[in-house]
Amino acid sequence: MVNWVKACKKEDIELEDLIRFDYENKTYAIYCSPDENYFCTDGLCTHENVHLEDGLVMDDLIECPMHNGQFNYKTGKAIRSPACDDLKIYNVKVESDFIFIDIDS
């Protein structure tokens, strides 16, 4: 099942950065890679449920602002401890300068 939700405008996210998107009872993180592609993961670190919105984005990595655990935001894979559980990833599409995420992917 596909459930596309309009999350934000492309211009809301700077290159190599992310924004937080809250929808219903869930938090998402939407990223803009250096090559201007967009990705989406769960918005909370799997280590201690800290919001990733203030984390450092470098290349294809997001670093948790609390304990510096790292994830690949393209795949969701936990890269550096203390993060050991992967982030869930979500499909993204861009239409008319808006970013949509499939919250059921």
Wavefront OBJ file of the C-alpha trace (Angstrom):
o trace
v 0.000 0.000 0.000
v 1.239 3.514 -0.820
v 0.321 6.463 1.362
v 2.006 9.622 0.028
v 2.013 12.595 2.396
v 3.141 16.106 1.403
v 5.966 16.894 3.817
v 7.604 20.147 2.703
v 8.965 22.201 -0.176
v 12.348 21.358 -1.687
v 13.574 24.825 -0.765
v 12.912 24.088 2.931
v 15.953 21.790 3.084
v 19.489 22.983 2.445
v 22.079 20.774 0.745
v 23.613 18.264 3.157
v 21.014 18.984 5.794
v 17.704 17.673 7.094
v 14.412 18.862 8.446
v 12.075 17.307 10.935
v 8.579 16.370 9.783
v 5.928 15.315 12.289
v 2.864 13.513 11.026
v 0.201 12.046 13.273
v 2.181 10.433 16.126
v 5.463 9.932 14.271
v 8.594 11.964 13.581
v 10.490 11.734 10.290
v 13.767 13.208 9.068
v 13.976 14.344 5.445
v 17.457 14.830 3.975
v 18.898 16.603 0.943
v 22.065 14.911 -0.290
v 24.970 16.832 -1.882
v 23.634 15.844 -5.339
v 20.167 17.220 -4.467
v 18.420 13.890 -4.005
v 15.976 13.488 -1.139
v 15.737 10.734 1.455
v 13.626 10.042 4.516
v 14.185 8.051 7.711
v 12.605 7.795 11.105
v 13.327 11.034 12.923
v 14.478 9.518 16.204
v 17.796 7.842 16.956
v 17.347 4.142 17.682
v 19.731 4.350 20.646
v 17.815 6.689 22.989
v 14.953 8.141 20.921
v 16.676 11.513 20.503
v 15.457 13.714 17.638
v 17.925 13.690 14.760
v 16.959 17.188 13.571
v 19.948 18.799 15.316
v 22.350 16.113 14.126
v 25.269 16.679 11.785
v 24.767 15.605 8.159
v 27.982 14.672 6.314
v 27.948 13.072 2.868
v 25.388 10.249 3.310
v 25.593 10.086 7.122
v 23.551 11.559 9.955
v 25.213 11.814 13.358
v 22.985 11.781 16.430
v 23.390 15.006 18.433
v 23.406 13.209 21.791
v 25.910 10.324 21.681
v 27.369 10.693 18.155
v 25.999 7.426 16.809
v 25.887 7.480 13.020
v 23.513 6.171 10.375
v 23.590 6.070 6.602
v 20.457 8.072 5.816
v 20.168 6.507 2.342
v 19.969 2.941 3.668
v 19.088 3.481 7.353
v 22.041 1.315 8.397
v 23.579 2.013 11.820
v 27.261 2.810 11.150
v 28.766 3.820 14.499
v 27.874 2.899 18.058
v 26.166 3.442 20.337
v 23.560 3.198 17.559
v 23.132 -0.481 16.768
v 19.604 -0.724 15.343
v 19.005 0.588 11.836
v 16.649 3.469 11.049
v 13.563 2.713 9.006
v 13.665 4.386 5.593
v 10.749 5.703 3.539
v 10.242 6.239 -0.177
v 10.382 9.845 -1.345
v 9.118 11.583 -4.473
v 9.269 15.175 -5.665
v 6.374 16.764 -7.536
v 6.049 20.466 -8.373
v 8.846 21.377 -5.915
v 7.132 19.547 -3.039
v 8.556 16.517 -1.244
v 6.221 13.635 -0.512
v 7.020 10.632 1.660
v 5.334 7.244 1.591
v 4.623 6.719 5.263
v 3.689 3.079 4.600
v 6.909 2.115 2.773
l 1 2 3 4 5 6 7 8 9 10 11 12 13 14 15 16 17 18 19 20 21 22 23 24 25 26 27 28 29 30 31 32 33 34 35 36 37 38 39 40 41 42 43 44 45 46 47 48 49 50 51 52 53 54 55 56 57 58 59 60 61 62 63 64 65 66 67 68 69 70 71 72 73 74 75 76 77 78 79 80 81 82 83 84 85 86 87 88 89 90 91 92 93 94 95 96 97 98 99 100 101 102 103 104 105
